[in-house]
Amino acid sequence: IERGSGSITGTLRGVTGTIMTKSGDVDLELRRNDARELTDGLLDIETDSGSVSVDSDFLLDLDLGSGADVVVNRANENGKYRSPAGTLAMELEVDTDSGDIEIDMPNAPETAGD
C-alpha cells in the first residue's frame, strides 16, 4: 500500500508487505490468521512524517527507528529498538523520520536459563 498523504488504519490478518505514506499516521491491528504462530514474512512500514501505532496479538521480531519516541509495550526506547537476536516471529520493520512509534504485543516467552 502506498499513499502520498493521509492516514492508514485497519486490521490485518496474516498479511506481509509494505505500507508507505509521505505524511499521515499509520494505525494498525495485527491479528493471527488462525491458531498457528506466524514466523515467516516481513511487514515494512515507512512514513516521512507521521506516527505509527501497531497493536498485535502475537509476538513480533522488531526493527524500529524514528527521529522521535519509540515505545515498545509502554517502555520508551529512545528512537531505536531491535528485538533480541533469534526471536522467532513475524518481522516488523518501521521507519519514520519525525513521528512516534508505539508497539503493543505479547512479551516473549521466558527461556530456560533466564
Backbone atoms as SQL, in Angstrom:
CREATE TABLE atoms (id INTEGER PRIMARY KEY, chain TEXT, resi INTEGER, resn TEXT, atom TEXT, x REAL, y REAL, z REAL);
INSERT INTO atoms VALUES
  (1, 'A', 1, 'ILE', 'N', 0.857, -1.162, 0.000),
  (2, 'A', 1, 'ILE', 'CA', 0.000, 0.000, 0.000),
  (3, 'A', 1, 'ILE', 'C', 0.904, 1.226, 0.000),
  (4, 'A', 2, 'GLU', 'N', 0.632, 2.160, -0.896),
  (5, 'A', 2, 'GLU', 'CA', 1.398, 3.409, -0.929),
  (6, 'A', 2, 'GLU', 'C', 0.419, 4.568, -1.008),
  (7, 'A', 3, 'ARG', 'N', 0.665, 5.566, -0.165),
  (8, 'A', 3, 'ARG', 'CA', -0.229, 6.721, -0.121),
  (9, 'A', 3, 'ARG', 'C', 0.617, 7.981, 0.000),
  (10, 'A', 4, 'GLY', 'N', 0.285, 9.016, -0.741),
  (11, 'A', 4, 'GLY', 'CA', 1.026, 10.268, -0.685),
  (12, 'A', 4, 'GLY', 'C', 0.795, 11.016, 0.610),
  (13, 'A', 5, 'SER', 'N', -0.474, 11.131, 1.009),
  (14, 'A', 5, 'SER', 'CA', -0.801, 11.776, 2.273),
  (15, 'A', 5, 'SER', 'C', -2.097, 11.178, 2.799),
  (16, 'A', 6, 'GLY', 'N', -2.297, 11.339, 4.086),
  (17, 'A', 6, 'GLY', 'CA', -3.483, 10.786, 4.720),
  (18, 'A', 6, 'GLY', 'C', -3.126, 9.583, 5.562),
  (19, 'A', 7, 'SER', 'N', -3.983, 9.296, 6.506),
  (20, 'A', 7, 'SER', 'CA', -3.737, 8.206, 7.444),
  (21, 'A', 7, 'SER', 'C', -4.130, 6.858, 6.856),
  (22, 'A', 8, 'ILE', 'N', -3.487, 5.819, 7.377),
  (23, 'A', 8, 'ILE', 'CA', -3.804, 4.443, 7.009),
  (24, 'A', 8, 'ILE', 'C', -4.176, 3.726, 8.300),
  (25, 'A', 9, 'THR', 'N', -5.373, 3.150, 8.349),
  (26, 'A', 9, 'THR', 'CA', -5.818, 2.437, 9.536),
  (27, 'A', 9, 'THR', 'C', -6.451, 1.122, 9.117),
  (28, 'A', 10, 'GLY', 'N', -6.430, 0.153, 10.030),
  (29, 'A', 10, 'GLY', 'CA', -7.120, -1.093, 9.731),
  (30, 'A', 10, 'GLY', 'C', -6.599, -2.255, 10.545),
  (31, 'A', 11, 'THR', 'N', -7.208, -3.407, 10.292),
  (32, 'A', 11, 'THR', 'CA', -6.826, -4.662, 10.920),
  (33, 'A', 11, 'THR', 'C', -6.305, -5.591, 9.845),
  (34, 'A', 12, 'LEU', 'N', -5.125, -6.154, 10.067),
  (35, 'A', 12, 'LEU', 'CA', -4.516, -7.083, 9.110),
  (36, 'A', 12, 'LEU', 'C', -4.442, -8.463, 9.732),
  (37, 'A', 13, 'ARG', 'N', -4.746, -9.472, 8.938),
  (38, 'A', 13, 'ARG', 'CA', -4.679, -10.864, 9.382),
  (39, 'A', 13, 'ARG', 'C', -3.760, -11.632, 8.431),
  (40, 'A', 14, 'GLY', 'N', -2.609, -12.066, 8.960),
  (41, 'A', 14, 'GLY', 'CA', -1.697, -12.885, 8.177),
  (42, 'A', 14, 'GLY', 'C', -1.160, -12.204, 6.935),
  (43, 'A', 15, 'VAL', 'N', -0.948, -10.905, 6.991),
  (44, 'A', 15, 'VAL', 'CA', -0.525, -10.141, 5.818),
  (45, 'A', 15, 'VAL', 'C', 0.914, -9.673, 5.989),
  (46, 'A', 16, 'THR', 'N', 1.686, -9.770, 4.924),
  (47, 'A', 16, 'THR', 'CA', 3.020, -9.178, 4.874),
  (48, 'A', 16, 'THR', 'C', 3.063, -8.247, 3.670),
  (49, 'A', 17, 'GLY', 'N', 4.075, -7.395, 3.609),
  (50, 'A', 17, 'GLY', 'CA', 4.191, -6.451, 2.503),
  (51, 'A', 17, 'GLY', 'C', 4.742, -5.137, 2.996),
  (52, 'A', 18, 'THR', 'N', 4.441, -4.061, 2.243),
  (53, 'A', 18, 'THR', 'CA', 4.961, -2.733, 2.547),
  (54, 'A', 18, 'THR', 'C', 3.821, -1.727, 2.615),
  (55, 'A', 19, 'ILE', 'N', 3.876, -0.871, 3.627),
  (56, 'A', 19, 'ILE', 'CA', 2.946, 0.242, 3.761),
  (57, 'A', 19, 'ILE', 'C', 3.784, 1.505, 3.803),
  (58, 'A', 20, 'MET', 'N', 3.511, 2.432, 2.871),
  (59, 'A', 20, 'MET', 'CA', 4.291, 3.670, 2.789),
  (60, 'A', 20, 'MET', 'C', 3.346, 4.862, 2.703),
  (61, 'A', 21, 'THR', 'N', 3.711, 5.936, 3.414),
  (62, 'A', 21, 'THR', 'CA', 2.992, 7.199, 3.295),
  (63, 'A', 21, 'THR', 'C', 3.981, 8.348, 3.500),
  (64, 'A', 22, 'LYS', 'N', 3.823, 9.403, 2.727),
  (65, 'A', 22, 'LYS', 'CA', 4.683, 10.583, 2.887),
  (66, 'A', 22, 'LYS', 'C', 4.304, 11.342, 4.155),
  (67, 'A', 23, 'SER', 'N', 2.996, 11.571, 4.331),
  (68, 'A', 23, 'SER', 'CA', 2.539, 12.246, 5.545),
  (69, 'A', 23, 'SER', 'C', 1.210, 11.630, 5.947),
  (70, 'A', 24, 'GLY', 'N', 1.109, 11.336, 7.198),
  (71, 'A', 24, 'GLY', 'CA', -0.096, 10.711, 7.726),
  (72, 'A', 24, 'GLY', 'C', 0.278, 9.604, 8.676),
  (73, 'A', 25, 'ASP', 'N', -0.606, 9.341, 9.609),
  (74, 'A', 25, 'ASP', 'CA', -0.357, 8.318, 10.616),
  (75, 'A', 25, 'ASP', 'C', -0.732, 6.934, 10.090),
  (76, 'A', 26, 'VAL', 'N', -0.095, 5.914, 10.667),
  (77, 'A', 26, 'VAL', 'CA', -0.430, 4.521, 10.383),
  (78, 'A', 26, 'VAL', 'C', -0.855, 3.904, 11.712),
  (79, 'A', 27, 'ASP', 'N', -2.067, 3.375, 11.748),
  (80, 'A', 27, 'ASP', 'CA', -2.627, 2.794, 12.972),
  (81, 'A', 27, 'ASP', 'C', -3.195, 1.424, 12.611),
  (82, 'A', 28, 'LEU', 'N', -2.490, 0.354, 13.040),
  (83, 'A', 28, 'LEU', 'CA', -2.860, -0.997, 12.623),
  (84, 'A', 28, 'LEU', 'C', -3.073, -1.926, 13.807),
  (85, 'A', 29, 'GLU', 'N', -3.948, -2.890, 13.616),
  (86, 'A', 29, 'GLU', 'CA', -4.076, -4.045, 14.491),
  (87, 'A', 29, 'GLU', 'C', -3.622, -5.248, 13.685),
  (88, 'A', 30, 'LEU', 'N', -2.713, -6.049, 14.247),
  (89, 'A', 30, 'LEU', 'CA', -2.265, -7.284, 13.614),
  (90, 'A', 30, 'LEU', 'C', -2.877, -8.446, 14.365),
  (91, 'A', 31, 'ARG', 'N', -3.549, -9.314, 13.641),
  (92, 'A', 31, 'ARG', 'CA', -4.219, -10.460, 14.242),
  (93, 'A', 31, 'ARG', 'C', -3.797, -11.731, 13.531),
  (94, 'A', 32, 'ARG', 'N', -3.738, -12.821, 14.275),
  (95, 'A', 32, 'ARG', 'CA', -3.417, -14.122, 13.685),
  (96, 'A', 32, 'ARG', 'C', -4.478, -14.485, 12.671),
  (97, 'A', 33, 'ASN', 'N', -4.040, -15.110, 11.599),
  (98, 'A', 33, 'ASN', 'CA', -4.969, -15.598, 10.589),
  (99, 'A', 33, 'ASN', 'C', -5.669, -16.861, 11.078),
  (100, 'A', 34, 'ASP', 'N', -4.953, -17.653, 11.886),
  (101, 'A', 34, 'ASP', 'CA', -5.511, -18.847, 12.502),
  (102, 'A', 34, 'ASP', 'C', -4.697, -19.158, 13.752),
  (103, 'A', 35, 'ALA', 'N', -4.804, -20.331, 14.291),
  (104, 'A', 35, 'ALA', 'CA', -4.164, -20.655, 15.573),
  (105, 'A', 35, 'ALA', 'C', -2.649, -20.833, 15.481),
  (106, 'A', 36, 'ARG', 'N', -2.096, -21.017, 14.295),
  (107, 'A', 36, 'ARG', 'CA', -0.654, -21.254, 14.204),
  (108, 'A', 36, 'ARG', 'C', 0.133, -19.952, 14.355),
  (109, 'A', 37, 'GLU', 'N', 1.353, -20.080, 14.839),
  (110, 'A', 37, 'GLU', 'CA', 2.224, -18.915, 15.009),
  (111, 'A', 37, 'GLU', 'C', 2.690, -18.395, 13.656),
  (112, 'A', 38, 'LEU', 'N', 2.817, -17.110, 13.531),
  (113, 'A', 38, 'LEU', 'CA', 3.365, -16.512, 12.313),
  (114, 'A', 38, 'LEU', 'C', 4.866, -16.340, 12.497),
  (115, 'A', 39, 'THR', 'N', 5.650, -16.982, 11.665),
  (116, 'A', 39, 'THR', 'CA', 7.099, -16.842, 11.774),
  (117, 'A', 39, 'THR', 'C', 7.735, -16.450, 10.451),
  (118, 'A', 40, 'ASP', 'N', 6.976, -16.397, 9.386),
  (119, 'A', 40, 'ASP', 'CA', 7.530, -16.065, 8.077),
  (120, 'A', 40, 'ASP', 'C', 7.012, -14.714, 7.603),
  (121, 'A', 41, 'GLY', 'N', 7.846, -14.031, 6.844),
  (122, 'A', 41, 'GLY', 'CA', 7.395, -12.814, 6.194),
  (123, 'A', 41, 'GLY', 'C', 7.785, -11.555, 6.929),
  (124, 'A', 42, 'LEU', 'N', 7.631, -10.449, 6.217),
  (125, 'A', 42, 'LEU', 'CA', 8.021, -9.133, 6.705),
  (126, 'A', 42, 'LEU', 'C', 6.903, -8.150, 6.416),
  (127, 'A', 43, 'LEU', 'N', 6.573, -7.343, 7.409),
  (128, 'A', 43, 'LEU', 'CA', 5.713, -6.188, 7.215),
  (129, 'A', 43, 'LEU', 'C', 6.600, -4.969, 7.424),
  (130, 'A', 44, 'ASP', 'N', 6.712, -4.143, 6.395),
  (131, 'A', 44, 'ASP', 'CA', 7.584, -2.966, 6.401),
  (132, 'A', 44, 'ASP', 'C', 6.695, -1.728, 6.347),
  (133, 'A', 45, 'ILE', 'N', 6.846, -0.829, 7.325),
  (134, 'A', 45, 'ILE', 'CA', 6.071, 0.409, 7.378),
  (135, 'A', 45, 'ILE', 'C', 7.034, 1.578, 7.325),
  (136, 'A', 46, 'GLU', 'N', 6.806, 2.486, 6.362),
  (137, 'A', 46, 'GLU', 'CA', 7.662, 3.663, 6.206),
  (138, 'A', 46, 'GLU', 'C', 6.796, 4.897, 6.090),
  (139, 'A', 47, 'THR', 'N', 7.159, 5.951, 6.836),
  (140, 'A', 47, 'THR', 'CA', 6.475, 7.229, 6.723),
  (141, 'A', 47, 'THR', 'C', 7.487, 8.353, 6.937),
  (142, 'A', 48, 'ASP', 'N', 7.380, 9.408, 6.132),
  (143, 'A', 48, 'ASP', 'CA', 8.272, 10.554, 6.300),
  (144, 'A', 48, 'ASP', 'C', 7.835, 11.390, 7.498),
  (145, 'A', 49, 'SER', 'N', 6.537, 11.580, 7.629),
  (146, 'A', 49, 'SER', 'CA', 6.006, 12.434, 8.686),
  (147, 'A', 49, 'SER', 'C', 4.689, 11.831, 9.142),
  (148, 'A', 50, 'GLY', 'N', 4.712, 11.230, 10.284),
  (149, 'A', 50, 'GLY', 'CA', 3.503, 10.607, 10.816),
  (150, 'A', 50, 'GLY', 'C', 3.866, 9.576, 11.857),
  (151, 'A', 51, 'SER', 'N', 2.974, 9.366, 12.786),
  (152, 'A', 51, 'SER', 'CA', 3.187, 8.387, 13.834),
  (153, 'A', 51, 'SER', 'C', 2.724, 7.016, 13.366),
  (154, 'A', 52, 'VAL', 'N', 3.313, 5.972, 13.970),
  (155, 'A', 52, 'VAL', 'CA', 2.942, 4.591, 13.668),
  (156, 'A', 52, 'VAL', 'C', 2.561, 3.904, 14.965),
  (157, 'A', 53, 'SER', 'N', 1.374, 3.307, 14.979),
  (158, 'A', 53, 'SER', 'CA', 0.894, 2.566, 16.132),
  (159, 'A', 53, 'SER', 'C', 0.472, 1.177, 15.667),
  (160, 'A', 54, 'VAL', 'N', 1.016, 0.134, 16.337),
  (161, 'A', 54, 'VAL', 'CA', 0.677, -1.245, 15.997),
  (162, 'A', 54, 'VAL', 'C', 0.305, -1.983, 17.272),
  (163, 'A', 55, 'ASP', 'N', -0.863, -2.606, 17.251),
  (164, 'A', 55, 'ASP', 'CA', -1.332, -3.451, 18.352),
  (165, 'A', 55, 'ASP', 'C', -1.428, -4.867, 17.798),
  (166, 'A', 56, 'SER', 'N', -0.603, -5.773, 18.307),
  (167, 'A', 56, 'SER', 'CA', -0.530, -7.136, 17.784),
  (168, 'A', 56, 'SER', 'C', -0.941, -8.142, 18.847),
  (169, 'A', 57, 'ASP', 'N', -1.647, -9.204, 18.415),
  (170, 'A', 57, 'ASP', 'CA', -1.985, -10.258, 19.370),
  (171, 'A', 57, 'ASP', 'C', -0.975, -11.404, 19.323),
  (172, 'A', 58, 'PHE', 'N', 0.155, -11.203, 18.609),
  (173, 'A', 58, 'PHE', 'CA', 1.225, -12.189, 18.572),
  (174, 'A', 58, 'PHE', 'C', 2.576, -11.489, 18.623),
  (175, 'A', 59, 'LEU', 'N', 3.603, -12.227, 19.010),
  (176, 'A', 59, 'LEU', 'CA', 4.961, -11.711, 19.139),
  (177, 'A', 59, 'LEU', 'C', 5.497, -11.267, 17.776),
  (178, 'A', 60, 'LEU', 'N', 6.255, -10.172, 17.768),
  (179, 'A', 60, 'LEU', 'CA', 6.864, -9.643, 16.549),
  (180, 'A', 60, 'LEU', 'C', 8.374, -9.543, 16.726),
  (181, 'A', 61, 'ASP', 'N', 9.109, -9.755, 15.637),
  (182, 'A', 61, 'ASP', 'CA', 10.554, -9.527, 15.585),
  (183, 'A', 61, 'ASP', 'C', 10.726, -8.108, 15.064),
  (184, 'A', 62, 'LEU', 'N', 11.081, -7.178, 15.949),
  (185, 'A', 62, 'LEU', 'CA', 11.026, -5.747, 15.653),
  (186, 'A', 62, 'LEU', 'C', 12.366, -5.164, 15.232),
  (187, 'A', 63, 'ASP', 'N', 12.306, -4.237, 14.274),
  (188, 'A', 63, 'ASP', 'CA', 13.418, -3.377, 13.893),
  (189, 'A', 63, 'ASP', 'C', 12.800, -1.997, 13.682),
  (190, 'A', 64, 'LEU', 'N', 12.943, -1.111, 14.679),
  (191, 'A', 64, 'LEU', 'CA', 12.234, 0.164, 14.699),
  (192, 'A', 64, 'LEU', 'C', 13.208, 1.327, 14.753),
  (193, 'A', 65, 'GLY', 'N', 12.907, 2.397, 14.012),
  (194, 'A', 65, 'GLY', 'CA', 13.733, 3.591, 14.061),
  (195, 'A', 65, 'GLY', 'C', 12.916, 4.834, 13.781),
  (196, 'A', 66, 'SER', 'N', 13.158, 5.891, 14.570),
  (197, 'A', 66, 'SER', 'CA', 12.418, 7.139, 14.429),
  (198, 'A', 66, 'SER', 'C', 13.264, 8.302, 14.928),
  (199, 'A', 67, 'GLY', 'N', 12.994, 9.477, 14.395),
  (200, 'A', 67, 'GLY', 'CA', 13.590, 10.697, 14.916),
  (201, 'A', 67, 'GLY', 'C', 12.887, 11.172, 16.172),
  (202, 'A', 68, 'ALA', 'N', 11.853, 10.442, 16.592),
  (203, 'A', 68, 'ALA', 'CA', 11.082, 10.786, 17.791),
  (204, 'A', 68, 'ALA', 'C', 11.074, 9.577, 18.731),
  (205, 'A', 69, 'ASP', 'N', 10.038, 9.442, 19.530),
  (206, 'A', 69, 'ASP', 'CA', 9.966, 8.355, 20.509),
  (207, 'A', 69, 'ASP', 'C', 9.641, 7.013, 19.858),
  (208, 'A', 70, 'VAL', 'N', 10.246, 5.960, 20.393),
  (209, 'A', 70, 'VAL', 'CA', 9.910, 4.580, 20.050),
  (210, 'A', 70, 'VAL', 'C', 9.513, 3.905, 21.359),
  (211, 'A', 71, 'VAL', 'N', 8.266, 3.450, 21.429),
  (212, 'A', 71, 'VAL', 'CA', 7.725, 2.865, 22.659),
  (213, 'A', 71, 'VAL', 'C', 7.281, 1.441, 22.358),
  (214, 'A', 72, 'VAL', 'N', 7.854, 0.477, 23.094),
  (215, 'A', 72, 'VAL', 'CA', 7.500, -0.928, 22.937),
  (216, 'A', 72, 'VAL', 'C', 6.934, -1.417, 24.261),
  (217, 'A', 73, 'ASN', 'N', 5.679, -1.839, 24.231),
  (218, 'A', 73, 'ASN', 'CA', 4.998, -2.297, 25.452),
  (219, 'A', 73, 'ASN', 'C', 5.164, -1.299, 26.600),
  (220, 'A', 74, 'ARG', 'N', 4.942, -0.040, 26.285),
  (221, 'A', 74, 'ARG', 'CA', 4.954, 1.088, 27.225),
  (222, 'A', 74, 'ARG', 'C', 6.329, 1.493, 27.737),
  (223, 'A', 75, 'ALA', 'N', 7.404, 0.899, 27.196),
  (224, 'A', 75, 'ALA', 'CA', 8.766, 1.302, 27.582),
  (225, 'A', 75, 'ALA', 'C', 9.366, 2.150, 26.457),
  (226, 'A', 76, 'ASN', 'N', 9.789, 3.371, 26.789),
  (227, 'A', 76, 'ASN', 'CA', 10.374, 4.261, 25.790),
  (228, 'A', 76, 'ASN', 'C', 11.796, 3.815, 25.473),
  (229, 'A', 77, 'GLU', 'N', 12.050, 3.543, 24.214),
  (230, 'A', 77, 'GLU', 'CA', 13.349, 3.026, 23.772),
  (231, 'A', 77, 'GLU', 'C', 14.216, 4.098, 23.102),
  (232, 'A', 78, 'ASN', 'N', 13.815, 5.359, 23.197),
  (233, 'A', 78, 'ASN', 'CA', 14.624, 6.500, 22.751),
  (234, 'A', 78, 'ASN', 'C', 15.054, 6.446, 21.286),
  (235, 'A', 79, 'GLY', 'N', 14.099, 6.259, 20.396),
  (236, 'A', 79, 'GLY', 'CA', 14.375, 6.400, 18.967),
  (237, 'A', 79, 'GLY', 'C', 14.762, 5.149, 18.214),
  (238, 'A', 80, 'LYS', 'N', 15.160, 4.074, 18.900),
  (239, 'A', 80, 'LYS', 'CA', 15.545, 2.836, 18.208),
  (240, 'A', 80, 'LYS', 'C', 15.205, 1.630, 19.069),
  (241, 'A', 81, 'TYR', 'N', 14.817, 0.537, 18.385),
  (242, 'A', 81, 'TYR', 'CA', 14.606, -0.716, 19.104),
  (243, 'A', 81, 'TYR', 'C', 14.792, -1.863, 18.128),
  (244, 'A', 82, 'ARG', 'N', 15.469, -2.885, 18.582),
  (245, 'A', 82, 'ARG', 'CA', 15.617, -4.121, 17.811),
  (246, 'A', 82, 'ARG', 'C', 15.391, -5.284, 18.758),
  (247, 'A', 83, 'SER', 'N', 14.560, -6.248, 18.326),
  (248, 'A', 83, 'SER', 'CA', 14.310, -7.441, 19.142),
  (249, 'A', 83, 'SER', 'C', 15.604, -8.215, 19.334),
  (250, 'A', 84, 'PRO', 'N', 15.698, -8.975, 20.415),
  (251, 'A', 84, 'PRO', 'CA', 16.888, -9.796, 20.632),
  (252, 'A', 84, 'PRO', 'C', 17.119, -10.756, 19.458),
  (253, 'A', 85, 'ALA', 'N', 18.383, -11.026, 19.157),
  (254, 'A', 85, 'ALA', 'CA', 18.726, -11.969, 18.084),
  (255, 'A', 85, 'ALA', 'C', 18.064, -13.312, 18.359),
  (256, 'A', 86, 'GLY', 'N', 17.592, -13.946, 17.307),
  (257, 'A', 86, 'GLY', 'CA', 16.995, -15.260, 17.444),
  (258, 'A', 86, 'GLY', 'C', 15.510, -15.250, 17.752),
  (259, 'A', 87, 'THR', 'N', 14.879, -14.066, 17.798),
  (260, 'A', 87, 'THR', 'CA', 13.440, -14.003, 18.035),
  (261, 'A', 87, 'THR', 'C', 12.714, -14.662, 16.868),
  (262, 'A', 88, 'LEU', 'N', 11.931, -15.688, 17.156),
  (263, 'A', 88, 'LEU', 'CA', 11.184, -16.402, 16.118),
  (264, 'A', 88, 'LEU', 'C', 9.779, -15.838, 16.054),
  (265, 'A', 89, 'ALA', 'N', 9.569, -14.924, 15.126),
  (266, 'A', 89, 'ALA', 'CA', 8.278, -14.247, 14.996),
  (267, 'A', 89, 'ALA', 'C', 8.230, -13.557, 13.639),
  (268, 'A', 90, 'MET', 'N', 7.057, -13.099, 13.267),
  (269, 'A', 90, 'MET', 'CA', 6.934, -12.308, 12.048),
  (270, 'A', 90, 'MET', 'C', 7.746, -11.027, 12.212),
  (271, 'A', 91, 'GLU', 'N', 8.444, -10.636, 11.164),
  (272, 'A', 91, 'GLU', 'CA', 9.273, -9.442, 11.214),
  (273, 'A', 91, 'GLU', 'C', 8.432, -8.190, 10.960),
  (274, 'A', 92, 'LEU', 'N', 8.669, -7.162, 11.762),
  (275, 'A', 92, 'LEU', 'CA', 8.058, -5.854, 11.562),
  (276, 'A', 92, 'LEU', 'C', 9.162, -4.815, 11.575),
  (277, 'A', 93, 'GLU', 'N', 9.323, -4.123, 10.448),
  (278, 'A', 93, 'GLU', 'CA', 10.272, -3.017, 10.350),
  (279, 'A', 93, 'GLU', 'C', 9.476, -1.734, 10.218),
  (280, 'A', 94, 'VAL', 'N', 9.815, -0.736, 11.049),
  (281, 'A', 94, 'VAL', 'CA', 9.142, 0.559, 10.981),
  (282, 'A', 94, 'VAL', 'C', 10.213, 1.632, 10.958),
  (283, 'A', 95, 'ASP', 'N', 10.077, 2.572, 9.996),
  (284, 'A', 95, 'ASP', 'CA', 10.999, 3.689, 9.881),
  (285, 'A', 95, 'ASP', 'C', 10.183, 4.942, 9.628),
  (286, 'A', 96, 'THR', 'N', 10.317, 5.923, 10.524),
  (287, 'A', 96, 'THR', 'CA', 9.658, 7.205, 10.340),
  (288, 'A', 96, 'THR', 'C', 10.642, 8.309, 10.694),
  (289, 'A', 97, 'ASP', 'N', 10.647, 9.362, 9.882),
  (290, 'A', 97, 'ASP', 'CA', 11.598, 10.450, 10.109),
  (291, 'A', 97, 'ASP', 'C', 11.233, 11.302, 11.312),
  (292, 'A', 98, 'SER', 'N', 9.929, 11.566, 11.494),
  (293, 'A', 98, 'SER', 'CA', 9.578, 12.520, 12.544),
  (294, 'A', 98, 'SER', 'C', 8.345, 12.139, 13.364),
  (295, 'A', 99, 'GLY', 'N', 7.925, 10.914, 13.309),
  (296, 'A', 99, 'GLY', 'CA', 6.753, 10.511, 14.087),
  (297, 'A', 99, 'GLY', 'C', 7.102, 9.499, 15.156),
  (298, 'A', 100, 'ASP', 'N', 6.274, 9.441, 16.175),
  (299, 'A', 100, 'ASP', 'CA', 6.453, 8.443, 17.227),
  (300, 'A', 100, 'ASP', 'C', 6.076, 7.063, 16.708),
  (301, 'A', 101, 'ILE', 'N', 6.681, 6.035, 17.300),
  (302, 'A', 101, 'ILE', 'CA', 6.322, 4.648, 17.024),
  (303, 'A', 101, 'ILE', 'C', 5.876, 4.034, 18.343),
  (304, 'A', 102, 'GLU', 'N', 4.714, 3.386, 18.332),
  (305, 'A', 102, 'GLU', 'CA', 4.221, 2.704, 19.527),
  (306, 'A', 102, 'GLU', 'C', 3.773, 1.297, 19.144),
  (307, 'A', 103, 'ILE', 'N', 4.377, 0.291, 19.796),
  (308, 'A', 103, 'ILE', 'CA', 4.073, -1.114, 19.529),
  (309, 'A', 103, 'ILE', 'C', 3.581, -1.759, 20.820),
  (310, 'A', 104, 'ASP', 'N', 2.457, -2.451, 20.740),
  (311, 'A', 104, 'ASP', 'CA', 1.960, -3.262, 21.851),
  (312, 'A', 104, 'ASP', 'C', 1.815, -4.682, 21.336),
  (313, 'A', 105, 'MET', 'N', 2.427, -5.637, 22.064),
  (314, 'A', 105, 'MET', 'CA', 2.399, -7.052, 21.669),
  (315, 'A', 105, 'MET', 'C', 2.654, -7.900, 22.898),
  (316, 'A', 106, 'PRO', 'N', 2.377, -9.213, 22.818),
  (317, 'A', 106, 'PRO', 'CA', 2.712, -10.085, 23.938),
  (318, 'A', 106, 'PRO', 'C', 4.221, -10.103, 24.167),
  (319, 'A', 107, 'ASN', 'N', 4.631, -10.313, 25.383),
  (320, 'A', 107, 'ASN', 'CA', 6.054, -10.441, 25.695),
  (321, 'A', 107, 'ASN', 'C', 6.578, -11.786, 25.204),
  (322, 'A', 108, 'ALA', 'N', 7.859, -11.822, 24.918),
  (323, 'A', 108, 'ALA', 'CA', 8.499, -13.077, 24.505),
  (324, 'A', 108, 'ALA', 'C', 8.449, -14.070, 25.664),
  (325, 'A', 109, 'PRO', 'N', 8.243, -15.338, 25.365),
  (326, 'A', 109, 'PRO', 'CA', 8.229, -16.318, 26.457),
  (327, 'A', 109, 'PRO', 'C', 9.606, -16.434, 27.098),
  (328, 'A', 110, 'GLU', 'N', 9.616, -16.708, 28.379),
  (329, 'A', 110, 'GLU', 'CA', 10.887, -16.922, 29.088),
  (330, 'A', 110, 'GLU', 'C', 11.508, -18.222, 28.592),
  (331, 'A', 111, 'THR', 'N', 12.826, -18.231, 28.479),
  (332, 'A', 111, 'THR', 'CA', 13.532, -19.455, 28.075),
  (333, 'A', 111, 'THR', 'C', 14.295, -20.002, 29.253),
  (334, 'A', 112, 'ALA', 'N', 14.629, -21.261, 29.199),
  (335, 'A', 112, 'ALA', 'CA', 15.391, -21.883, 30.285),
  (336, 'A', 112, 'ALA', 'C', 16.705, -21.150, 30.462),
  (337, 'A', 113, 'GLY', 'N', 17.051, -20.862, 31.687),
  (338, 'A', 113, 'GLY', 'CA', 18.313, -20.163, 31.956),
  (339, 'A', 113, 'GLY', 'C', 18.156, -18.672, 32.113),
  (340, 'A', 114, 'ASP', 'N', 16.956, -18.130, 31.831),
  (341, 'A', 114, 'ASP', 'CA', 16.748, -16.699, 32.007),
  (342, 'A', 114, 'ASP', 'C', 16.496, -16.351, 33.445);
